[in-house]
């Protein structure tokens, strides 16, 4: 049923689904906070890929709104990465560790 | 022929990168695999005839976010280098959540594909090279200052707030460290 070819929407959707699942796996099982951040980036990338794919496979003409929405997803991911790494820095300064099972508080 | 080979290569990069980034124990390696995955996604954007988006992906993700992550990994290699072994219960629950996400996301994707209004799930052969302008920077720029103007401003505000917040979060600790040293 699923045919892999660059001309088919379901190929892109399948890739993006696997990307999403890998993101969930990383975000739920990682003990290292940077690993968690990597998982979140995977999740957001899956979303952006779906936007772009749906925008491309319109019946009439390619819809640039899919692409624009994907750019907004990338913007959110960038902002999230900056903030999360700053918080990681703060946690690391306080506890000298970023293991999520040991880290319980931000305040020293 | 070449096209489908490249497409397969991009897909393999995305899959290997994503699963590797989720499973590899060394965080530095996970970050590098994330880079592979992001590059593969940029390739898929090229196949979707959206070269501008592919450029943004490479510049912002690989040039910005990934470098930031690698820098953070290197910055404290002692604690961030290799992850502690994950507990079996965490792995079981996480795999369950991942499998559930896989099934649900695929179900949503197929439902969206079948019921989406105005979608054409297969690209018919030659005539389906639509409006050449649709993938270009011009149209996206027009959208950003047209229909998407308010979200565009909100994104700018979000980035500003995130950057200022990041600086303040880090600064507070530097001030405290200096006070302790004095």
Interface residues (C-beta under 8 A of the other chain):
Chain A: X4 X5 X6 X7 X8 X9 X10 X11 X12 X13 X14 X15 X16 X17 X18 X19 X20 X21 X22 X23 X24 X25 X26 X28 X29 X30 X31 X32 X34 X35 X37 X38 X39 X41 X42 X45 X46 X48 X49 X50 X52 X53 X54 X55 X56 X57 X58 X59 X60 X61 X62 X63 X64 X65 X67 X68 X70 X71 X72 X74 X75 X76 X77 X78 X79 X80 X81 X82 X83 X85 X86 X87 X88 X89 X90 X92 X93 X94 X96 X97 X98 X99 X101 X108
Chain B: X3 X4 X7 X8 X11 X14 X15 X18 X19 X21 X22 X23 X27 X30 X31 X34 X37 X38 X41 X44 X45 X47 X48 X49 X50 X52 X53 X56 X57 X60 X61 X64 X65 X68 X69 X72 X73 X75 X76 X79 X80 X83 X84 X86 X90 X91 X93 X94 X95 X97 X98 X99 X100 X101 X102 X105 X106 X109 X110 X112 X113 X116 X118 X119 X120 X121 X122 X123 X130 X131 X134 X135 X139 X140 X143 X144 X147 X148 X151 X155 X158 X159 X161 X162 X163 X165 X166 X167 X169 X170 X172 X173 X176 X177
